[in-house]
Amino acid sequence: MKPEPIVERLVTFYFVGMAVLMNYFINNSFYFARILLSYQHLFMLLIIVSGLCYLLVYPNLGRMYVIGQSAAAYSVALFVMTTASLFIWFTKQTDPEIINRGFNSYFIYKCDISAALCAGVFLYVFGEKGIWNYLTAILISNALTVITIMVQNGVGEYLRQLSTLIITFAGTTGPLMLKAEIHELAFCLGVFLLYMLLFPKTIKEKPLHFSLAAFCFLSAFKRIAILSIVLAFVTGFLLLRFSRLRGSQNISKIITAVIIITVVVLMGYIGLVKNGLFAELEKAGVNTNGRDVIYRQLGFYYDFSPNFTGNGMGFTLYQLKKLEGARIAVASAHNDFLMEYIDLGFIGFIAWFLAFTLVRTKFFGREKNIRAEIFVFSIIIMQIVNSCTDNTFLYPLFSLTIILLMMSYDFDKRVRNADRRFFGHISEANKSEAA
C-alpha cells in the first residue's frame, strides 16, 4: 500500500523539513541529565521514530529487509570497536569517566546505528529518490547560511571573496568565507558530488542539485575534501571502465588487495608519526598547523607494537579534552586513524579497519554487483584521504550521507528481489519501481 498523492506531498515536506533542521543546527548541543546531546542526533532520532510510525501505516517488507541488512553491515565497524573496547576496559580496569566518554562519543553524540537507520528512513519512505530529497535538505540548510551572509554583506562582496578563495586555493580566505565554511556539510556535499561525477547521467537528470551542491561545496572550500574527491573519482572512474572488460570479476580481488595494502600503509604511517615524522617536517620548514605538538603529546599514550592493546574508544578524545588550553589549543587529533589506533590497539585497529572497509565493499558488492562494490570502494577511498588529516569519523551527518548513498545503489532492485524471495512476486507497493 502506498500513500495518496496529497499525503505523499505532506510526508515529503515533513521529512525534508526535519532533515533541513538537522543539517542547519549543525554545531548546537545541549545537556540532558548531564549527558551532552547534539541537535543532529536528536533530529536523527525524531526522523527514525517518524519512520517507524510511517512503517506501521505503510508496511513494506522488502524495504524493511534490505534496509535492516544494510544498516547491520554498516554498523559492524562500531560493533568491532565496542567489543574491543569492552575487553580493554575490563582488563585494564579503566576509569569510569573514560568509559563514559567513549559511550557518549560513539553512541550518544555520534552513532553509526542512528545514522544508518535515519538514512534507511529516507529510502524506506521514498525509495532511491530519497537521496535527492535528502540532498535537497542539505542544500536548503546550507543556502540559509549563505543567503544570510549575502544579505548582511552584499552578494557582490560574497562572490568577490569566493573568487579569491578559489583562485588562491584557500591561500586567502576572507571573513565571509570563514562564516560560510561549514566543514561537515562540505564533506557531505563532497560525497554527493562524487556520486554524480561517477554517474554523470544523474547530472543531466538533476542539473540544479549538481550546480547548487558544487557552489555550496566551493563556498566551504576544504582542500582535503577536494583532494579526496579527485582521488576517489579517478579510482572509481578507472575501475568502472575496467569493469566493462572481460575478466572484470578480478576487480573485486583488486579492491581486496588494495584494502590490505592500505592497512599496511596506514600502520606504517602511524609508526612514522610515533617516531617524530611531523617534528621532522616542522624542522624542514613544513607548516603542520600544530599537528607536531598534538602528536608529541599523544605519543605518551601508545606504543607502535603488536603488543599494544589500546585504551578503549573515547580515550584519545578524553585526553585531548584534558590537554585543551593547557598544552595544546585543540581538542581533536586531526588524524582519525591515529586516534583509532590509540583507542583500539594494534590488533583492534586492524580488525576495525577491515570491518570499516572490507565488510562494506563485499556486502554491498555481493551477488557479483561489481559496480556497487566499486562505488562503495570509491567512497571509502574518499573517507580514508579525509581522515588522514581531519576528524570525519566524528561527523554524524557525514556518516549518514555515506550510508545513504552506499545502500541506495540498486536499492529498488534489491527490494524487488527481496519481494520475489518472500512472496514469489513484486508487491503492489514496489511495482512502480520495477524496471
Secondary structure, 3 states (H helix, E strand, C coil): CCCCHHHHHHHHHHHHHHHHHHHHCCCCEEEECCEEEEHHHHHHHHHHHHHHHHHHHCCCHHHHHHHHHHHHHHCHHHHHHHHHHHHHHHHHCCCHHHHHHHHHHHHHHCCHHHHHHHHHHHHHHHHHHHHHHHHHHHHHHHHHHHHHHHHHHCHHHHHHHHHHHHHCCCCCCCHHHHHHCCHHHHHHHHHHHHHHHHCCHHHHHCHHHHHHHHHHHHHHCCHHHHHHHHHHHHHHHHHHHHCCCCCCCHHHHHHHHHHHHHHHHHHHHHHHHHCCHHHHHHHCCCCCCCHHHHHHHHHHHCCCCCCCCCCCCCHHHHHHHHHECCCECCCCCCCHHHHHHHHHHHHHHHHHHHHHHHHHHHHHCCCCCHHHHHHHHHHHHHHHHHHCCCCHHHCHHHHHHHHHHHHHCCHHHHHHHHHHHHHCCCCHHHHHHCC
